Amino acid sequence: QVQLVESGGGLVQPGGSLRLSCAASGSIFTVNAMGWYRQAPGKERESVATITSGGTTSYRDSVKGRFTISRDNVENTVYLQMNSLKPEDTAVYYCNALISRYPGSWYDYWGQGTQVTVSS
């Protein structure tokens, strides 16, 4: 079995910072791309940032310059450093990873979600 465990969410004031972590564990052969998604109440889930196995990153426009995605390939962990947080960043954040349990087989896995609330 494979699981992604998220941590780091919480309540912060506008302009504050949070660092989210997501660690993949279980029967893993290799981890390909990883990313962060978020979903606000009544809205569709949206991509926040992604990072390839080689370290190439991509961000949605609204978080560019404020968020940084990174990964530790030894620990199979992806991070999201969030700075200058805004109320509109409030959402449940989910991590995602494309994981192979054995050569030639790939599957998308999702974390349990962690709440990020930005409010004064």
Secondary structure, DSSP 8 states (H G I E B T S, - for coil): -EEEEEE--EEE-TT--EEEEEEEEES-SEEEEEEEEEE-TTS--EEEEEE-TT--EEE-GGGTTTEEEEEETTTTEEEEEE-S--GGG-EEEEEEEEEEEETTEEEEEEB--EEEEE--
